Amino acid sequence: MRSEDSMKAIEPLIARPREAGLLLLGFKAWAAPAAPDSELSLREELAPNSTRAVWDLRHGDTARVAVTATEHASVRHALKALASELEANQLAELPLGPPDIGEVSFVHPDNVPPAVFFVRGNLTLGVYSFGRERVDVVPFARRVDAELLARPRDAREGGVDITFDNGGLRAKPRWSGADGYVKVLAPGADLRKDGELIAGATGEAEVFYVEPGRETYSTKVKR
């Protein structure tokens, strides 16, 4: 798909993202919520800050769903990266996806294996039907997107140490694991990653440490 075609939908959002106050650090594709009645069968690092996970659906040995996730410096960087990723797609045209998925989403047309490509926070994500059996991946993409966007429930206060440095902040979980990630929510802020610093967290922000299967921790920050 030509980048000039995808940019018609993406460029207005670069100027004014809908959810600039969300930043995810260290997110891996296998930390996404599992598809119903599925089993995680593959976790793979594709490149620095880019991972893929595959779930086998128990209702059929040939039905599989894959998720790819790539971390960028900000939502604006992610939107620009999505245009580049779509340009590498061999299809000449990708229709826009459902408006309730991500900042913007694109989908495969009906005559090829189902897939959804979208941006949420500073991540570019892809959700694919990965096996011989066609799987409708839109519901799973919605599930992943909602999980990334939501404020974690039942988070215990504490457990994330915050330090301030060079106009930004650092978030260090006290009990981190290989599959955990940091989620920063700061409505109205323009969050971005500057090396190891979280920049742009003006006003009140919440920093969460999320790891599947473990307790979630949170800390509030006010600048």
Sequence and secondary structure as in RCSB ss.txt:
>XXXX:A:sequence
MRSEDSMKAIEPLIARPREAGLLLLGFKAWAAPAAPDSELSLREELAPNSTRAVWDLRHGDTARVAVTATEHASV
RHALKALASELEANQLAELPLGPPDIGEVSFVHPDNVPPAVFFVRGNLTLGVYSFGRERVDVVPFARRVDAELLA
RPRDAREGGVDITFDNGGLRAKPRWSGADGYVKVLAPGADLRKDGELIAGATGEAEVFYVEPGRETYSTKVKR
>XXXX:A:secstr
  HHHHHHHHHHHHHS S TTEEEES  GGGS   TTEEEEEEEEEETTEEEEEEEETT TT EEEEEEEE SBH
HHHHHHHHHHHHTSSSS   B  TTSSSSEEE  TTS  EEEEEETTEEEEEEE SSS    HHHHHHHHHHHHS
  TT EEB EEEEEETTEEEEEESS  TT EEEEE TT   EEETTEEE   SEEEEEEE TTS  EEEEEE 
